[in-house]
Amino acid sequence: MSTQVPEHWTARLQRFDRRWLFLLMGLAIVVPLIFPLGLPIKPGAMTKAAFYAVENLKPGDVVLVSIDLDPAATPELEPYYRSVILQLKRKGVKLLVVTTWYQAPPLVERWIREAIEQPLAPPGTPDYDGLPDRAYKKNVDYVYLGFREGKAAFIANMGADLRKTFDGHAADGTPFDDIPMMQGIKQLKDLPLIVMVSGGAPGAKEYVQYVQTRYNLHMVAACTAVSITDLTPYVQTGQLEGLVGGLAAAAEYEALVGKKGSATAGADVLNIGYLVVILAIIAGNVIFFFGRAHARRRGASS
């Protein structure tokens, strides 16, 4: 009569229903959004460099904000956009807004209405102790230049002659000569800083390649996480003064500006999600190696 050998615990765990792991990952995403954990955020060097490049601007400076993205990139880039616009507005900096993406104008126009024409941090804003901002007026505090086709060639044209590129008019048809803040601005080199919210190409990389070196421009950029490796070398060479890469860095920027937003909540999700993945990897390896060791012992004893 044969004696049945008890099943080893590793064999039982190898039949673990993976749907429970998917459920655990779902909870790791949902729970921090509902109940924020407030995990500590330590800004990195590239994020701090981008922040201080903006912080060093003076009231009345005119800055180009190039918003080059589609809706797919907004979860990663919109938090940075809102933070940097708040920082620019509370310093009294005037804005030139442009896009090089044909998909972007409806999105950009909504962002202008929500973040530029409306205050992001009026007096009394909860959990914010920085300077308040105010609503900006079109063609007084900001100018929307709109979209022009041409991709990299369009960027090069802006560098050579900003007025000619836009036929001397803002997107709403107002002549530049009738807009006081446009006085003295003919090329990109007339601006103290270019801020790029870049979802891909054309975007920050093309600005560096086509106009930064030629005109020695000061630039900072935000990009999606997948573009960090492409743009980091430009920070190391000094062609980009700072880089905010992905949602985690956007959370760092929110911490520097002093107003938490969706990136801070998203950082909790990323951290908990990464923890679940790491624990799953460790558990899988433990089960595998203990199971293999048990099989070897059985083989040696038989």
C-alpha positions as a Markdown table, in Angstrom:
| # | Residue | x | y | z |
|---|---|---|---|---|
| 1 | Met | 0.0 | 0.0 | 0.0 |
| 2 | Ser | 1.6 | 3.3 | -1.1 |
| 3 | Thr | 1.7 | 6.3 | 1.2 |
| 4 | Gln | 0.5 | 9.6 | -0.4 |
| 5 | Val | 3.2 | 12.3 | -0.1 |
| 6 | Pro | 1.7 | 15.6 | 1.2 |
| 7 | Glu | 1.8 | 18.3 | -1.4 |
| 8 | His | 4.5 | 20.9 | -0.8 |
| 9 | Trp | 3.4 | 24.4 | 0.0 |
| 10 | Thr | 5.2 | 25.8 | -3.0 |
| 11 | Ala | 3.1 | 23.5 | -5.3 |
| 12 | Arg | -0.1 | 24.9 | -3.8 |
| 13 | Leu | 1.1 | 28.5 | -4.2 |
| 14 | Gln | 2.0 | 27.9 | -7.9 |
| 15 | Arg | -1.7 | 27.3 | -8.5 |
| 16 | Phe | -2.5 | 30.7 | -6.9 |
| 17 | Asp | -5.3 | 32.4 | -8.9 |
| 18 | Arg | -3.6 | 35.4 | -10.4 |
| 19 | Arg | -6.8 | 37.4 | -10.4 |
| 20 | Trp | -6.2 | 38.1 | -6.7 |
| 21 | Leu | -3.0 | 39.8 | -7.7 |
| 22 | Phe | -4.9 | 41.9 | -10.2 |
| 23 | Leu | -7.4 | 42.8 | -7.5 |
| 24 | Leu | -4.5 | 43.8 | -5.1 |
| 25 | Met | -3.0 | 46.0 | -7.8 |
| 26 | Gly | -6.4 | 47.6 | -8.4 |
| 27 | Leu | -6.7 | 48.4 | -4.7 |
| 28 | Ala | -3.2 | 49.8 | -4.7 |
| 29 | Ile | -4.3 | 52.3 | -7.4 |
| 30 | Val | -7.8 | 53.2 | -6.0 |
| 31 | Val | -7.2 | 53.4 | -2.3 |
| 32 | Pro | -4.4 | 56.1 | -2.4 |
| 33 | Leu | -6.6 | 58.2 | -4.6 |
| 34 | Ile | -9.5 | 58.0 | -2.1 |
| 35 | Phe | -7.3 | 58.2 | 1.0 |
| 36 | Pro | -4.1 | 60.1 | 0.1 |
| 37 | Leu | -1.1 | 58.8 | 2.1 |
| 38 | Gly | 0.9 | 61.9 | 1.9 |
| 39 | Leu | 4.2 | 60.0 | 1.4 |
| 40 | Pro | 7.3 | 62.3 | 1.6 |
| 41 | Ile | 8.4 | 63.8 | -1.7 |
| 42 | Lys | 12.1 | 64.8 | -2.2 |
| 43 | Pro | 12.6 | 66.9 | -5.4 |
| 44 | Gly | 15.5 | 65.8 | -7.6 |
| 45 | Ala | 18.2 | 68.0 | -9.0 |
| 46 | Met | 16.7 | 68.4 | -12.5 |
| 47 | Thr | 13.3 | 69.3 | -11.1 |
| 48 | Lys | 14.8 | 71.9 | -8.7 |
| 49 | Ala | 16.8 | 73.4 | -11.6 |
| 50 | Ala | 13.6 | 73.8 | -13.6 |
| 51 | Phe | 11.9 | 75.4 | -10.7 |
| 52 | Tyr | 14.7 | 77.9 | -9.9 |
| 53 | Ala | 15.0 | 78.9 | -13.6 |
| 54 | Val | 11.4 | 80.1 | -13.4 |
| 55 | Glu | 11.9 | 81.5 | -9.9 |
| 56 | Asn | 14.7 | 83.7 | -11.1 |
| 57 | Leu | 12.4 | 85.6 | -13.6 |
| 58 | Lys | 11.4 | 89.2 | -12.9 |
| 59 | Pro | 7.9 | 90.7 | -12.9 |
| 60 | Gly | 7.0 | 91.9 | -16.4 |
| 61 | Asp | 9.3 | 89.3 | -18.1 |
| 62 | Val | 7.7 | 87.7 | -21.2 |
| 63 | Val | 8.0 | 83.9 | -21.4 |
| 64 | Leu | 7.1 | 81.5 | -24.2 |
| 65 | Val | 5.0 | 78.5 | -23.0 |
| 66 | Ser | 5.0 | 75.9 | -25.8 |
| 67 | Ile | 2.3 | 73.2 | -25.1 |
| 68 | Asp | 3.0 | 70.3 | -27.4 |
| 69 | Leu | 0.9 | 67.3 | -26.6 |
| 70 | Asp | -2.3 | 65.3 | -27.2 |
| 71 | Pro | -4.9 | 64.1 | -24.7 |
| 72 | Ala | -3.0 | 60.9 | -24.1 |
| 73 | Ala | -0.1 | 62.8 | -22.4 |
| 74 | Thr | -2.2 | 65.0 | -20.2 |
| 75 | Pro | -2.2 | 62.8 | -17.0 |
| 76 | Glu | 1.6 | 63.2 | -16.8 |
| 77 | Leu | 2.0 | 66.7 | -18.1 |
| 78 | Glu | -1.1 | 68.7 | -16.9 |
| 79 | Pro | 0.0 | 68.7 | -13.3 |
| 80 | Tyr | 3.3 | 70.3 | -14.2 |
| 81 | Tyr | 1.5 | 72.8 | -16.5 |
| 82 | Arg | -0.8 | 74.0 | -13.7 |
| 83 | Ser | 2.1 | 74.3 | -11.2 |
| 84 | Val | 4.4 | 76.2 | -13.5 |
| 85 | Ile | 1.6 | 78.5 | -14.7 |
| 86 | Leu | 0.8 | 79.3 | -11.0 |
| 87 | Gln | 4.5 | 80.0 | -10.4 |
| 88 | Leu | 4.7 | 82.3 | -13.4 |
| 89 | Lys | 1.5 | 84.1 | -12.6 |
| 90 | Arg | 2.4 | 84.8 | -9.0 |
| 91 | Lys | 5.7 | 86.3 | -10.1 |
| 92 | Gly | 3.8 | 88.6 | -12.5 |
| 93 | Val | 5.4 | 87.1 | -15.6 |
| 94 | Lys | 3.6 | 87.6 | -19.0 |
| 95 | Leu | 2.9 | 84.6 | -21.2 |
| 96 | Leu | 3.1 | 83.8 | -24.9 |
| 97 | Val | 1.3 | 80.5 | -25.5 |
| 98 | Val | 1.9 | 78.4 | -28.6 |
| 99 | Thr | 1.6 | 74.8 | -29.8 |
| 100 | Thr | 3.3 | 72.9 | -32.5 |
| 101 | Trp | 0.8 | 70.0 | -32.5 |
| 102 | Tyr | -2.3 | 70.1 | -34.7 |
| 103 | Gln | -4.2 | 68.0 | -32.2 |
| 104 | Ala | -3.5 | 70.4 | -29.3 |
| 105 | Pro | -5.4 | 73.7 | -29.9 |
| 106 | Pro | -8.8 | 72.6 | -28.3 |
| 107 | Leu | -6.9 | 71.2 | -25.3 |
| 108 | Val | -4.6 | 74.3 | -25.0 |
| 109 | Glu | -7.5 | 76.7 | -25.3 |
| 110 | Arg | -9.3 | 74.8 | -22.4 |
| 111 | Trp | -6.1 | 74.9 | -20.3 |
| 112 | Ile | -5.9 | 78.7 | -21.0 |
| 113 | Arg | -9.5 | 79.2 | -19.8 |
| 114 | Glu | -9.0 | 77.1 | -16.7 |
| 115 | Ala | -5.5 | 78.0 | -15.5 |
| 116 | Ile | -4.5 | 81.4 | -17.1 |
| 117 | Glu | -7.8 | 83.3 | -17.3 |
| 118 | Gln | -8.8 | 81.9 | -13.9 |
| 119 | Pro | -6.8 | 82.1 | -10.7 |
| 120 | Leu | -5.3 | 78.8 | -9.6 |
| 121 | Ala | -4.6 | 79.9 | -6.0 |
| 122 | Pro | -6.7 | 82.8 | -5.0 |
| 123 | Pro | -6.4 | 84.2 | -1.4 |
| 124 | Gly | -7.7 | 81.6 | 1.1 |
| 125 | Thr | -6.8 | 78.5 | -1.0 |
| 126 | Pro | -6.6 | 75.5 | 1.4 |
| 127 | Asp | -3.2 | 74.0 | 2.1 |
| 128 | Tyr | -1.4 | 76.7 | 0.2 |
| 129 | Asp | 0.6 | 79.5 | 1.8 |
| 130 | Gly | 2.3 | 80.9 | -1.2 |
| 131 | Leu | 1.5 | 84.2 | -3.0 |
| 132 | Pro | -1.9 | 84.2 | -4.6 |
| 133 | Asp | -2.2 | 84.5 | -8.4 |
| 134 | Arg | -4.9 | 86.4 | -10.4 |
| 135 | Ala | -6.9 | 86.0 | -13.6 |
| 136 | Tyr | -4.9 | 87.0 | -16.6 |
| 137 | Lys | -6.4 | 89.1 | -19.4 |
| 138 | Lys | -6.0 | 88.2 | -23.1 |
| 139 | Asn | -3.6 | 90.4 | -25.0 |
| 140 | Val | -2.7 | 92.2 | -21.8 |
| 141 | Asp | -1.1 | 89.6 | -19.6 |
| 142 | Tyr | -0.9 | 86.8 | -22.1 |
| 143 | Val | -1.1 | 86.3 | -25.8 |
| 144 | Tyr | -2.2 | 83.1 | -27.5 |
| 145 | Leu | -0.2 | 82.6 | -30.7 |
| 146 | Gly | -2.0 | 79.4 | -31.7 |
| 147 | Phe | -0.8 | 76.7 | -34.0 |
| 148 | Arg | 1.1 | 76.8 | -37.2 |
| 149 | Glu | 2.0 | 73.7 | -39.4 |
| 150 | Gly | 5.7 | 72.9 | -40.0 |
| 151 | Lys | 6.9 | 71.0 | -37.0 |
| 152 | Ala | 10.7 | 71.6 | -36.7 |
| 153 | Ala | 10.7 | 74.2 | -39.5 |
| 154 | Phe | 8.0 | 76.1 | -37.6 |
| 155 | Ile | 10.2 | 76.1 | -34.5 |
| 156 | Ala | 13.2 | 77.3 | -36.5 |
| 157 | Asn | 11.1 | 80.1 | -38.0 |
| 158 | Met | 10.0 | 81.3 | -34.6 |
| 159 | Gly | 13.7 | 81.5 | -33.6 |
| 160 | Ala | 14.5 | 83.6 | -36.7 |
| 161 | Asp | 11.5 | 85.9 | -36.8 |
| 162 | Leu | 8.6 | 85.4 | -34.4 |
| 163 | Arg | 6.5 | 88.2 | -35.9 |
| 164 | Lys | 6.8 | 87.0 | -39.4 |
| 165 | Thr | 6.0 | 83.4 | -38.4 |
| 166 | Phe | 2.6 | 84.5 | -37.1 |
| 167 | Asp | 2.0 | 87.2 | -39.8 |
| 168 | Gly | 2.3 | 89.8 | -37.0 |
| 169 | His | -1.0 | 88.7 | -35.4 |
| 170 | Ala | -2.2 | 86.8 | -32.4 |
| 171 | Ala | -4.5 | 83.8 | -32.8 |
| 172 | Asp | -7.5 | 86.0 | -32.4 |
| 173 | Gly | -6.3 | 88.4 | -35.2 |
| 174 | Thr | -5.1 | 91.2 | -32.9 |
| 175 | Pro | -2.0 | 92.8 | -34.5 |
| 176 | Phe | 1.1 | 92.5 | -32.3 |
| 177 | Asp | 1.7 | 96.2 | -32.7 |
| 178 | Asp | -1.6 | 96.8 | -30.7 |
| 179 | Ile | -0.5 | 94.6 | -27.8 |
| 180 | Pro | 1.8 | 96.4 | -25.4 |
| 181 | Met | 3.5 | 93.3 | -24.0 |
| 182 | Met | 4.7 | 92.4 | -27.6 |
| 183 | Gln | 6.7 | 95.5 | -27.9 |
| 184 | Gly | 10.4 | 94.7 | -28.5 |
| 185 | Ile | 9.8 | 91.0 | -29.1 |
| 186 | Lys | 10.9 | 89.9 | -32.6 |
| 187 | Gln | 12.7 | 86.7 | -32.0 |
| 188 | Leu | 12.9 | 83.9 | -29.4 |
| 189 | Lys | 16.2 | 85.3 | -28.2 |
| 190 | Asp | 14.3 | 88.4 | -26.9 |
| 191 | Leu | 12.6 | 86.2 | -24.3 |
| 192 | Pro | 14.4 | 85.3 | -21.0 |
| 193 | Leu | 13.0 | 81.8 | -20.8 |
| 194 | Ile | 11.1 | 79.2 | -22.9 |
| 195 | Val | 8.9 | 76.7 | -20.9 |
| 196 | Met | 8.1 | 73.5 | -22.9 |
| 197 | Val | 5.3 | 71.1 | -22.0 |
| 198 | Ser | 6.4 | 68.3 | -24.3 |
| 199 | Gly | 4.5 | 65.1 | -25.1 |
| 200 | Gly | 6.8 | 64.0 | -27.9 |
| 201 | Ala | 7.9 | 65.2 | -31.3 |
| 202 | Pro | 7.9 | 68.0 | -32.2 |
| 203 | Gly | 8.7 | 69.3 | -28.8 |
| 204 | Ala | 11.6 | 69.9 | -26.4 |
| 205 | Lys | 14.1 | 68.0 | -28.5 |
| 206 | Glu | 13.4 | 70.0 | -31.6 |
| 207 | Tyr | 13.6 | 73.3 | -29.7 |
| 208 | Val | 17.0 | 72.3 | -28.5 |
| 209 | Gln | 18.2 | 71.1 | -31.9 |
| 210 | Tyr | 16.9 | 73.9 | -34.0 |
| 211 | Val | 17.0 | 77.1 | -31.9 |
| 212 | Gln | 18.7 | 76.7 | -28.5 |
| 213 | Thr | 22.2 | 76.3 | -29.7 |
| 214 | Arg | 21.8 | 78.9 | -32.6 |
| 215 | Tyr | 20.4 | 81.6 | -30.3 |
| 216 | Asn | 21.8 | 80.5 | -26.9 |
| 217 | Leu | 18.3 | 80.4 | -25.4 |
| 218 | His | 17.3 | 79.6 | -21.8 |
| 219 | Met | 14.9 | 76.6 | -21.7 |
| 220 | Val | 13.2 | 74.3 | -19.3 |
| 221 | Ala | 11.0 | 71.3 | -20.2 |
| 222 | Ala | 8.5 | 68.8 | -18.9 |
| 223 | Cys | 8.1 | 65.5 | -20.6 |
| 224 | Thr | 6.5 | 62.1 | -20.3 |
| 225 | Ala | 8.4 | 59.4 | -18.4 |
| 226 | Val | 9.4 | 57.6 | -21.7 |
| 227 | Ser | 11.2 | 60.7 | -23.0 |
| 228 | Ile | 13.4 | 61.2 | -20.0 |
| 229 | Thr | 16.4 | 59.3 | -21.4 |
| 230 | Asp | 16.1 | 61.3 | -24.7 |
| 231 | Leu | 16.2 | 64.7 | -23.0 |
| 232 | Thr | 18.5 | 64.1 | -19.9 |
| 233 | Pro | 21.7 | 64.5 | -22.0 |
| 234 | Tyr | 20.5 | 68.1 | -22.9 |
| 235 | Val | 20.4 | 68.9 | -19.2 |
| 236 | Gln | 23.9 | 67.5 | -18.7 |
| 237 | Thr | 25.2 | 69.7 | -21.6 |
| 238 | Gly | 23.4 | 72.8 | -20.3 |
| 239 | Gln | 21.1 | 73.1 | -23.3 |
| 240 | Leu | 18.2 | 72.5 | -21.0 |
| 241 | Glu | 18.4 | 74.3 | -17.7 |
| 242 | Gly | 16.0 | 71.8 | -16.0 |
| 243 | Leu | 13.8 | 68.9 | -16.8 |
| 244 | Val | 10.6 | 67.6 | -15.1 |
| 245 | Gly | 10.2 | 64.0 | -16.3 |
| 246 | Gly | 7.0 | 62.1 | -15.7 |
| 247 | Leu | 4.3 | 62.1 | -13.0 |
| 248 | Ala | 6.8 | 61.6 | -10.1 |
| 249 | Ala | 8.8 | 64.6 | -11.1 |
| 250 | Ala | 5.6 | 66.6 | -11.5 |
| 251 | Ala | 4.7 | 65.8 | -7.9 |
| 252 | Glu | 8.2 | 67.1 | -6.9 |
| 253 | Tyr | 7.4 | 70.3 | -8.8 |
| 254 | Glu | 4.1 | 70.6 | -7.0 |
| 255 | Ala | 5.9 | 70.3 | -3.7 |
| 256 | Leu | 8.4 | 73.1 | -4.7 |
| 257 | Val | 5.5 | 75.4 | -5.8 |
| 258 | Gly | 3.6 | 74.6 | -2.6 |
| 259 | Lys | 0.3 | 73.5 | -4.0 |
| 260 | Lys | -0.5 | 69.9 | -4.2 |
| 261 | Gly | -2.4 | 68.5 | -7.1 |
| 262 | Ser | -3.1 | 65.4 | -9.1 |
| 263 | Ala | 0.6 | 64.5 | -9.4 |
| 264 | Thr | 1.0 | 64.3 | -5.6 |
| 265 | Ala | -2.0 | 61.9 | -5.4 |
| 266 | Gly | -0.6 | 60.0 | -8.4 |
| 267 | Ala | 2.8 | 59.7 | -6.7 |
| 268 | Asp | 1.2 | 57.8 | -3.9 |
| 269 | Val | -0.4 | 55.5 | -6.5 |
| 270 | Leu | 3.0 | 55.0 | -8.2 |
| 271 | Asn | 4.8 | 54.2 | -4.9 |
| 272 | Ile | 2.2 | 51.7 | -3.7 |
| 273 | Gly | 1.9 | 50.1 | -7.1 |
| 274 | Tyr | 5.7 | 49.7 | -7.3 |
| 275 | Leu | 5.6 | 48.2 | -3.8 |
| 276 | Val | 3.0 | 45.6 | -4.9 |
| 277 | Val | 5.1 | 44.7 | -8.0 |
| 278 | Ile | 8.3 | 44.4 | -6.0 |
| 279 | Leu | 6.6 | 42.2 | -3.4 |
| 280 | Ala | 5.0 | 40.0 | -6.1 |
| 281 | Ile | 8.5 | 39.5 | -7.7 |
| 282 | Ile | 10.0 | 38.6 | -4.4 |
| 283 | Ala | 7.2 | 36.2 | -3.6 |
| 284 | Gly | 7.4 | 34.6 | -7.0 |
| 285 | Asn | 11.2 | 34.0 | -6.7 |
| 286 | Val | 10.8 | 32.6 | -3.2 |
| 287 | Ile | 8.2 | 30.1 | -4.3 |
| 288 | Phe | 10.3 | 29.1 | -7.3 |
| 289 | Phe | 13.6 | 28.5 | -5.5 |
| 290 | Phe | 12.0 | 26.8 | -2.5 |
| 291 | Gly | 10.0 | 24.6 | -4.8 |
| 292 | Arg | 13.1 | 23.7 | -6.8 |
| 293 | Ala | 15.1 | 22.9 | -3.6 |
| 294 | His | 12.3 | 20.7 | -2.4 |
| 295 | Ala | 12.2 | 18.8 | -5.8 |
| 296 | Arg | 16.0 | 18.2 | -5.5 |
| 297 | Arg | 15.6 | 16.8 | -2.0 |
| 298 | Arg | 12.9 | 14.5 | -3.1 |
| 299 | Gly | 15.0 | 13.4 | -6.1 |
| 300 | Ala | 18.0 | 12.7 | -3.9 |
| 301 | Ser | 15.9 | 10.7 | -1.3 |
| 302 | Ser | 14.1 | 8.5 | -3.9 |
